[in-house]
Amino acid sequence: MTFGSITRNLTFLGAGFALLATATPALPQDSTDEARMRRLEAEVRALQRKVFPGGDGRFFEPQISAQPTVSSTGPSTSTTAVTDILTRLDALEAQLQRQTALNEENANAVRLLSERMDTLEGGRGSTTVAATAPAATPTASAGATRNVTATATAPAAGPSDARLAAVQAIAKPQTDDAADDEYSYGFRLWDAGFFPEAQQQLTLFVEQNPDHWRTTYGRNLLGRAYLDDGKAKEAAPWFLKNYQEDKTGARAGDSLLYLAETMIALKDTRRACIALAEFSETYPALAAGRLQSQYEANRGKVTCD
């Protein structure tokens, strides 16, 4: 080996030692980073134990998942994955409490509404509206009147001659308002005490004239024709319908009060009381005015809570 080659080898080795010296990281810095990492992991575990008392390795992962890198020169972040979860849990719990309260309010409102509807419905579920069956159209002629009478009463031997004569004596009005004439004729039959005939005539009127201004009168009077005929179960659906169709109608309040009277006739005190309460609440002017005596009379027939 020549002197020149020895010199070159020594130079190469010297450069290698210099490179190793500059590449080796400072040990004190490593110790500082490791200490910081251990401290952060300990704080997270302590926070987990505080949030989840009694927690151990059976409930938590053995290693903490890596967090976003934090600059060694800046302050350590105080927000961790656990605190983020806690914040979301608090928000969800508050939302759940609000939703639970709202559900309870809605359930209570639905229950009260159901009770009212059950009361106002009366026997609708079990009582069909028999009055809605098609009826022969009565006219002022004796033949048509006889047809109405026979269909309504349906006696084995037919109506008596005296009844036929009495019904025929009731004239049907003849004005420029044909629908109003039909109602007026039904009213005259009812007013004369011919309830089956009135039922047929008024049924015809309300079915053929659902939008006439007299229809609220017709449905109410049809219920009364059944009630006065001792058919409370048949009367109830008509009173209910008249009230529900248009609560601002001229005879809607009357029908609600008659509905209470019908429930009294059916010995359904609970529904009668609710109908009376609904009447006084919805129509206070009628309860203290035109229908006061009837309202007080019906209240005197039942004992309400």
C-alpha positions in Angstrom: 0.0 0.0 0.0 1.4 3.3 -1.0 1.6 6.4 1.1 -0.9 8.2 -1.1 -3.5 5.4 -0.7 -3.1 5.4 3.1 -3.7 9.2 3.1 -6.9 8.9 1.1 -8.3 6.1 3.4 -7.7 8.2 6.5 -9.4 11.2 4.9 -12.4 9.0 4.0 -12.6 7.6 7.5 -12.4 11.0 9.0 -15.3 12.3 6.8 -17.4 9.3 7.8 -16.9 10.0 11.5 -17.9 13.6 10.9 -21.0 12.5 9.1 -22.0 10.1 11.9 -21.5 12.9 14.5 -23.8 15.2 12.7 -26.6 12.6 12.0 -26.9 11.4 15.6 -29.9 13.2 17.3 -29.4 14.8 20.6 -30.3 12.5 23.5 -31.7 15.3 25.7 -34.3 16.2 23.1 -35.5 12.5 22.8 -35.9 12.4 26.5 -38.0 15.5 26.5 -40.4 14.3 23.8 -40.8 10.9 25.4 -41.7 12.6 28.7 -44.2 14.8 27.1 -45.9 11.9 25.4 -46.1 9.9 28.6 -47.6 12.8 30.4 -50.2 13.4 27.8 -51.2 9.7 27.7 -51.4 9.7 31.5 -53.7 12.8 31.4 -56.0 11.1 28.8 -56.2 7.9 30.9 -57.0 10.0 34.0 -59.7 11.8 32.1 -61.2 8.5 30.9 -61.3 7.2 34.4 -63.1 10.4 35.5 -65.6 10.3 32.7 -66.2 6.6 33.0 -65.7 5.6 36.7 -64.7 2.0 37.2 -63.4 1.7 33.6 -60.5 -0.6 33.0 -58.8 -2.4 30.2 -61.9 -4.4 29.5 -63.6 -1.2 28.3 -60.8 0.9 26.8 -58.3 0.3 24.1 -54.8 -0.5 25.5 -53.2 2.2 23.4 -54.3 5.8 22.8 -54.9 6.5 19.2 -52.6 9.0 17.6 -53.5 12.7 17.9 -52.7 15.4 15.5 -49.1 16.5 15.8 -48.7 19.5 18.2 -45.7 21.8 17.8 -43.2 21.3 20.5 -42.8 25.1 20.7 -46.5 25.8 21.2 -48.9 25.1 24.2 -50.4 21.6 24.3 -54.0 21.3 23.2 -56.6 21.0 26.0 -59.2 19.4 23.6 -59.0 15.6 23.2 -61.2 13.1 21.5 -62.8 12.3 24.8 -63.8 15.9 25.5 -65.2 16.2 22.0 -67.3 13.1 22.7 -68.5 14.5 26.0 -69.5 17.8 24.3 -71.5 15.9 21.7 -73.1 13.7 24.4 -74.2 16.7 26.4 -75.8 18.2 23.3 -77.5 14.9 22.4 -78.7 14.6 26.0 -80.2 18.1 26.0 -81.8 17.4 22.7 -83.2 14.1 23.9 -84.7 15.8 27.0 -86.4 18.5 24.8 -87.7 15.8 22.5 -89.0 13.7 25.4 -90.8 16.7 26.9 -92.3 17.6 23.5 -93.4 14.0 23.0 -95.1 14.0 26.4 -96.9 17.3 25.6 -98.0 15.9 22.2 -99.2 12.6 23.8 -101.2 14.5 26.4 -102.7 16.8 23.7 -103.6 13.7 21.6 -105.2 12.0 24.6 -107.4 15.0 25.4 -108.3 15.4 21.7 -109.1 11.7 21.5 -111.4 11.9 24.6 -113.2 14.9 23.1 -113.6 13.2 19.8 -114.7 10.0 21.5 -117.3 12.0 23.3 -118.5 14.0 20.3 -118.5 11.0 18.1 -121.0 9.4 20.5 -122.2 6.2 19.1 -121.1 6.9 15.5 -118.9 3.8 15.3 -121.8 1.6 16.3 -124.7 3.7 15.1 -125.1 4.1 11.3 -126.9 7.1 9.9 -130.1 5.4 9.0 -131.5 8.7 7.8 -129.1 8.7 4.8 -131.0 6.0 3.0 -132.5 7.2 -0.2 -136.1 8.3 0.2 -138.9 9.0 -2.2 -139.2 12.7 -3.1 -142.4 14.1 -1.6 -144.5 16.6 -3.4 -147.6 18.5 -2.7 -149.7 15.9 -4.4 -151.7 13.4 -2.4 -150.0 10.4 -4.1 -146.5 11.6 -3.3 -147.5 12.4 0.3 -148.9 8.9 0.6 -145.6 7.4 -0.7 -143.6 9.4 1.9 -145.9 8.4 4.7 -145.8 4.7 3.8 -142.0 4.6 3.4 -141.4 6.4 6.7 -143.8 4.6 9.0 -143.9 1.3 7.2 -146.8 -0.1 9.3 -148.1 -3.5 8.4 -151.5 -2.2 7.2 -150.3 1.3 6.1 -151.2 4.7 7.5 -154.7 5.3 8.5 -157.0 7.4 6.4 -157.0 10.1 9.1 -153.2 10.4 9.1 -153.1 10.5 5.3 -155.7 13.3 5.3 -153.8 15.2 8.0 -150.5 14.9 6.1 -152.1 15.9 2.8 -153.5 19.0 4.5 -149.9 20.3 5.0 -149.1 22.3 2.0 -145.6 22.6 0.6 -144.5 26.2 -0.1 -144.0 27.3 -3.6 -141.5 30.1 -3.9 -138.6 31.0 -6.2 -136.2 29.1 -3.8 -137.0 25.4 -4.4 -134.5 24.2 -1.8 -135.9 26.4 0.9 -139.3 25.1 0.0 -138.1 21.6 0.7 -136.8 22.6 4.1 -139.9 24.5 5.0 -142.1 21.6 4.1 -140.0 19.3 6.4 -140.3 21.9 9.1 -144.1 22.0 8.8 -144.3 18.2 9.0 -142.1 18.2 12.1 -144.0 21.0 13.7 -147.3 19.1 13.1 -145.9 16.1 14.9 -145.4 13.9 11.8 -141.9 12.9 12.7 -141.4 10.0 10.3 -142.6 12.1 7.4 -140.4 14.9 8.5 -137.4 12.6 8.8 -137.8 11.5 5.2 -138.4 15.1 3.9 -135.5 16.6 5.8 -133.1 13.8 4.7 -134.0 14.5 1.1 -133.3 18.2 1.6 -129.9 17.9 3.3 -128.7 15.3 0.8 -129.7 17.3 -2.3 -128.6 20.7 -0.9 -125.4 20.3 1.0 -124.2 23.9 0.4 -127.5 25.7 0.9 -127.7 28.3 3.6 -130.6 26.3 5.2 -128.6 23.1 5.4 -127.4 23.8 9.0 -131.0 24.2 10.0 -132.0 21.1 8.1 -129.5 18.8 9.7 -130.3 20.2 13.2 -134.0 19.8 12.6 -133.5 16.3 11.3 -131.8 15.3 14.5 -134.6 16.8 16.5 -137.2 14.9 14.3 -135.5 11.6 15.4 -135.0 12.7 19.0 -138.6 13.8 19.3 -139.6 10.4 17.8 -137.8 8.6 20.6 -134.8 7.6 18.4 -131.9 9.1 20.2 -129.3 6.8 18.6 -130.4 7.9 15.1 -130.5 11.6 16.2 -126.9 11.7 17.6 -125.0 11.4 14.2 -127.0 14.2 12.7 -126.3 16.6 15.6 -122.6 15.6 15.6 -122.4 16.1 11.8 -124.0 19.5 11.9 -121.6 20.7 14.6 -118.5 19.3 12.9 -119.4 20.4 9.3 -119.4 24.1 10.2 -118.9 25.2 13.8 -119.9 28.7 12.8 -123.1 27.6 11.3 -126.4 29.2 12.5 -127.5 26.0 14.2 -124.1 24.4 15.0 -124.4 25.5 18.7 -127.9 24.2 18.9 -126.8 20.8 17.6 -124.0 20.5 20.1 -126.4 21.2 22.9 -128.9 18.7 21.5 -126.1 16.2 21.3 -125.7 16.6 25.0 -129.4 16.1 25.4 -129.2 13.0 23.3 -126.4 11.5 25.4 -128.6 12.2 28.5 -131.4 10.3 26.8 -129.0 7.4 26.1 -127.9 7.6 29.8 -124.3 8.3 28.8 -123.5 10.8 31.5 -119.8 11.1 30.7 -120.3 12.1 27.1 -123.2 14.4 28.0 -121.0 16.3 30.5 -118.2 16.7 27.9 -120.7 17.9 25.3 -122.1 20.4 27.8 -118.6 21.7 28.6 -117.8 22.0 25.0 -120.9 23.9 24.4 -120.3 26.4 27.2 -116.7 26.9 26.0 -117.4 27.2 22.3 -120.7 29.1 22.5 -120.7 31.2 25.7 -123.0 33.8 24.1 -125.6 31.1 23.4 -125.1 29.6 26.9 -125.9 32.9 28.4 -128.5 34.0 25.9 -130.9 32.3 23.5 -130.2 28.7 24.7 -129.6 29.5 28.4 -132.7 27.9 29.7 -132.2 24.7 27.7 -128.5 24.6 28.7 -129.3 25.0 32.4 -132.1 22.4 32.1 -129.7 19.8 30.6 -127.0 20.6 33.2 -129.6 20.0 35.9 -130.2 16.4 34.6 -126.6 15.2 35.1 -123.9 15.5 37.7 -120.7 16.5 36.1 -117.2 16.5 37.7 
